[in-house]
């Protein structure tokens, strides 16, 4: 050890890759001075071989507030429902102190299990708990992707037993609905056929409501409806029109013909065409 004393203070001096390193330890104890010199040499050696001292991972609360939520707000600014979905999931996670104040890389399957138990005891359905677990899973993936942790995080598994909506509208129920949509009660509206036309397009073409509401004349091509975008990549598709839908669109496009605007009027666009 190349330590030496100046007055009452110990200094150390050594050469590293041809460079002289000389620093004061600001200590009067020789043993501590030698330890400080060894620590300095170790630090230099780590840097030379590409090693770094391990950084502390943020707590789940810190990661959520400083990284995840700002990312969600900027990424899904145009999708308020998706933004609310993640915000609600994070809110529930942070309300559970044991997981919120735990460092991200210290969260275990046992901790996640305790969170699930608390939410189930609070009366939440399996589907509601799974939505919150999906938010946690996304946080874990981004924490690893952004280098916030240095080890693999636990796999967040969804709970089994989630209820799914699988009921199919019967022919009798469909007829009953269309009779009601064409009843005298609808005649008070500016376009009494609007509700029935929208329902017919949704049913016959299996469109999501927002896809139907965005329909425009340019989406009608050679007896098909062309959907250019939607919630998922599979939303982009070409849908054959049934005779009912074809008649509805022909009628509404005929009414819209001659309009100064290239798009259908709001009432028509809301009822008949895609985006």
N, C-alpha and C positions, 0 to 999 in steps of 0.2 A: 504494500500500500504506500503510495507516494503522498503521504500527508505531512505537513510541516506546520510549525507554529509561528504566528506573527503576534507578538504580545501575548494576550490571553486567548486569542482566537485561532482555531485550526483551519488551514487551507489544504486543498488537494491539487495536485498537478500530475497530468499524464498526457501521453501522445495518442491521438486517434487518427489513423489514416494520414499521418504526416502533419497533423495539426495539433498544436499544443493547447490543451484544455486546462485552464487555471481558474479556480473559483473559491470564494470564501464559504465556509460552512456556517459561519456565524454561531459556531458552537465552541464551548470551552472543553468539551469532553472528546477525547481522542477516539474512543470507540464509536461514538455517534458519527464523527467526521469520517471514519473509515467506511461506515455503512452508507453514508451519503455518497461517497465516491463510488462505491460498488453499484449503488442504485443508478447513478449517472451513466456508468459504463453499460449497465444492462439496458437502459433506455436507448442508448445509441445503437447497441447491438440489435435490438428489436426493430428499430427503424431501418437498419441496413438490410435486414432480410425480409422486410415487408410486413413485419408484425406490428400490431398496435395494441395498446392497453384496452381491455374490454370496456365498452361504454355501457352505462346503466340504461336499460330500456325504460321508456316512459311508462307511467301508470296508464291504465285504460282511460281514465278520466282526462289525463293530459293529452294522450294521443287523440281522443275523440274531439276535444275542444280546440286543440292547436293544429291538427292535421286532417282528421277524417271529415268533420263537419264543414270546414272551409272547402275541402275538395268536393263534397257532395253539393254544397250550395252553388259552386261555380259550374260543376258538370251538369247538374240537373235543374238549372235556372229556368229552363223552358218546360220542365216537366214537374209541376207543383205536386202531383200525386206521388211521384217517386221520391221527391224531396221530403214530403211529409212522412212517407213510409220509413225512410232512414232516420229522420229526426225523432219519430216516435219510438223506434227501436232503441236508439241511443239513450233517449230519456229513461226508458225502463231499465236499461243496463246500468246506467249511472245511479239510479235510485237504489240499487243493491250495493251497499257500501263495500262488502267483502270483495266484490269483483271490480268495482270502480276504482278503488284505491290500491289494487294489486298491480304490480308491474306486468306489462303485457306478456313477457316471457315467463312469468311465474304463475299464470293462470293455468289451472289443471282441469282435467275432466271432472274431478270431484267438486271443484268450485263451480263449474258450469252446472253440474247436477244439483247443487244447492240452489242455484238461481232458478233452475227449472222447477224444483220443488216449491219454492216460494211463490212463483207465478201461478202454478197449478193450485196451490192452497188458497190463492187469492180469487179463485173462481174462473180463471182464464181457460178457454178452450184450447185444445191441442194446436189448432191452426193459428191462433193468436200467439202462442208461445213460439211456434216455429217461425213466424215472421220476425220476432225479436232475435231468435237464434241466427236467422239469415243475415241480419245486420251485424251480429258479432262475427260470423264467418267472413263477411266481406272485410271487416276491420282487421281480422287476423291476416287475411291474404295481402292486404295493402301494407300492413306493418312489415311483413316479410319482404314484399316487393320494394319498399322504400328503404330497406336497411335499418329499420328501427330496432330489430332484434337480430341476434346472431345464432339463433337455433330454431329448429322447426317448432311450430306451435301446434297445440292439440287439434285434432280434426273435430269440427263442430257438427254433430249428427242431428238430423231432424227427428222429432218424435213420431212414432208410428200412430196410426189411428186417426189421421186427419180426415175430416168429413169433406166429401166432394159433391158438387152439384151435378147430378147425372140424370135428372128428371127430363123426359122428353115430352113436348107438347103433343097431346093427342089430336086427331082430326076433328073430333067433336069440340074440343076446347078452341081450336083454331077457328072453326066456323062461328062459334059463339062470340069470339072476340071481334071478328070482322063484321058481324051483324051489329054489334054494339058500336063499332067505329063508324058505321054508316047509318046510324039511327038519327032521329030528329034532334036529339040532344046535341049532335055535332054541327047542326046547321047554323048555329049562332056564331060559329067561327068564320073568319074570312075565307079560309080554304077548308071546307068540311071534309074533303078527301085526303087531307094531308096525313092524318094519323094512320088511316088505312093503307095509304101508299107506302109510308115509311115502314110499317110493320110487314107489308108484303115483300118489300125489297130485303129487309133483314132476314126474314124466314127463308125465302126462296134462294137467296145468294149467300146465306151464312156470313153476313157482314157484321162487324162490330158496329155499335151505334155511331162512333166517331168517324168510321170509314164511310158510312152512309151520309152523314152530315157534311162531309167534305166533297161529296160527288160534284163533278162539273161536266159540261158537255164533252170535254176532251177525254174523259174516262170511258166514253162509250165508243167501242170500236168493233165493227163487223160482228154484231150480235153478241158481244161480250162486254163485261165490265172489267176494266184494267185498274187494279189497285197498285199504286206506285210505292207507297210506304205505309208503315203501321207500327204497332207495338213491337213486333219481332220481325226478323228477316223473312219468316214464312208468310208474313202479311202481304208481301209483294207477289201478286198472282193475277191470272186472267180467269174470269169466272163466266161461264156460259149463262145467258139470261133465259129464264123461263118465258113462255108466252105472256104470262101475267105481267112480269117485270118489263118485257119488251113493250107491251101496250102502254104501261104507265109512263115509261120514258119517252115513247113516241109522242104521247099526248102532251107531256110537259115540255119537251124540246120544241114542239110545234108552237106552244104558247110563248116560249122564250125567244123564238125566231123573230128577228127584226129589232130586238133590243139593242140599244147603243153599246151595252156592256158585253164583253166577251163571255162573262160568267152569267150563270142563271141568277134571277132575283133571289134574295135570301129565302123566301118561302119555298121556292122551287129547289134551291140547292139543299135546303134542310131535308127535303123529302126524297129527292131522287138520285143524286149523282155522287162518284168517289173523288179521291184527291190525288 
